[in-house]
Amino acid sequence: MLLSGIARIDPTFGLVPWVVMLPIIGLLLNLLIGKRLGEFWIGLIASLASGASFVISVLLMLALGRTPGPITVPFLDWITAPGFNLGWNFRVDTLSVTMMLVVSGVGTLIHIYATGYMHSDVRHNGEPSRYRRFFVFLNLFIADMMLLVSANNYLMLFVGWEGVGLCSYLLIGFWFEKGKDGLGNALAAKKAFIVNRIGDFGMLIAIFILFTTFGTLNFDGIFTKVQQNAPAFQGAILAVTLFMLLGVAGKSAQLPLYVWLPDAMAGPTPVSALIHAATMVTAGVYLIARSNALYTAAPAAQAAVTWVGALTALFAATIAVAQFDIKKVLAYSTISQLGFMVAAVGMGAITAGLFHLITHAFFKALLFLAAGSVILAMERGHETIEHAHADEGEEFDPQDMRAMGDLQKRLPWTFWTYLMGALALSGIAPLAGFFSKDEILAAASRNSPWIFVILILAAFLTAFYMGRQIFLVFFGQARSEAAANASESSSVVLIPLVILAVLSIIGGVLNLPGTSFLEKWIAQTVAVKPAPFIWSIAGASFALALIGLFMAWLVYGRRKPLAYPGEPDPLAHTLGEVYIGMQNKWWVDELYQTMFVRPYQSFSELLAQAVDLGVIDAIGNGLGRSIRWLANAWRRMENGFVRSYALTLLIGLVVILAYLMLK
Amino acid sequence: MVPISYYLGLSAILFVTGILGVLLRRNALVIFMALELMFNASNLLFVAFSAYYKILTGQIFVFFVMAVAAAEVAVGLALMVAIFRTKHSVDVDQVNVLKG
């Protein structure tokens, strides 16, 4: 029976371990022999490894089209104990294949882009030998992310979950000796890692509870038990889902653990695009979608997820309005959009959440990559003037939007692709973001009016800050010599931008109202509520997006602000105190610093000084000192005179004999 | 026949003389002689009890003690010669470098 069951399965599914293995082969090749290969071959191997992964994902998708239904491909035994078996088993279903396609598809484009970007970056930072290391890390990331999305059980998922966290840490700290005071990047990497550990703690506790409650960690096993008898596990499910939410907040940068993502922009731009916008940070959304059966059984947890997502969406959007670093704006925008997705999956609108995840992967990767192209252009412009007059020792920040302006003439390709990404993100019809965001808004309108209001405000702010960015970067007058001398990037950088721009434009067809292709596709795996597209809401949000862009034009486009260095943002006058709050990120970092970091440090100080030095070391030192004192007293006995030794012997003998006789 | 207690008394006197010799004299050769005195005090006891109990074991044991003592004296005198060569003296109080 088992054999016939295997025989019926499409042999294509047997390929699924290769989506993880191929990137690992790529990274091993680069690790072992990459030193002897040139940059060209290193980039080619890494891109091919990721590209091959994408090809296999496509094959899996086609195979799933022929044979629907989740398929488990056993690979290796992992833990074999009486009553508990856990394997490295891959799961192929519509949800995992969708994620695989996004990860490897966008990942491959970013690999190609990175071959061009890192070529300049390693030279700009003065260490070309790190080119290979970058691609090793990038391939490792793809492998881990694939492991995360193709896992068949929570523990395997957790391995990928930790793996992508590690890659994130390694890549944020890629230029670990650079940054503020030569420590900035290293501190950013450390912060990301520690904040993620807090989330991972929640994730681990959730897995422990799942294991003790259900006795298995396989998705199928747990979900079947939940569906059969949800009320029996009510408390456990609530605990699991809430702890899982903590993990999601860490990985997907939600309130209150989002603080690591803006700092993570210290990594090279392709990393920001791949890990901190398109893929890794969406792992939390994937996790909730995957665990939908658990969340549906715990409405309280669903509400918590929705509120966390919605509040994050609005909160991060307000901060994004007042940032001047081109990547920081995108970082806060990413947090905000992740909030949208988390809110969507929290409301049970799995399709809407995943739809936005896919389109967001397209346009946010595009925006980051285009921002990288802008940064490269600024660096090139800066180097041109450096050559002209060599004595200019002024500090130059190629990411500061105040130093940009009027780049649309000098960077036409970058400008047009950036514009497409920005419009898609703002939700302008008929670009991808319009459809996905409106599905979320439609779901919110039927869930709770408060959520709806918060999300629509966030959507309005999204359009506003993207408009602000476009006008500050690409219009007005060039506000620095570097901007005036900027030049367009090479084609290897531009081609991925064009592909992603096309995807951002047409991405909406995935789930067009009427066809609902994605919804039917996902419904094969996860029970989704059908989400009709509500035209009135779509129209309203479209209008709001246009108003947002128009207001951005009023403030930043028409009046051409920031003409001289040091001129405050025009909003600073209008909004006053609120603007200062937004510019300072609502002092959340400072708040955490005083609430958690400082007390922890003083507590550690107390333990280190008073307890460790004062008690534990004192015990050891005191013991040593008293023994030395005793030994000093006794060493007088060893006087070297043989006759005194003989006397000692005699006394000892007499004492022993006396004891034996008097006993 | 002489009572056994006489032998015991003589042996005790010899032994204590030996101990006092070892503890009080500084000349290594005299210390050696004092050591021999202690050996012989015990030998005397062996022989006395052997005769008293009519068992030959004690007498045989004395031969062993004599042989071992002879070997020990040979080693000890060799050491003395070596020490005398470096220190030009056989005063044991001069040999006190191994102190704590």
Interface residues (C-beta under 8 A of the other chain):
Chain A: W634 R635 R636 M637 E638 N639 G640 F641 V642 R643 A646 L647 L650
Chain B: I19 V22 L23 L24 R26 V92 D93 V95 N96 V97 L98 K99 G100
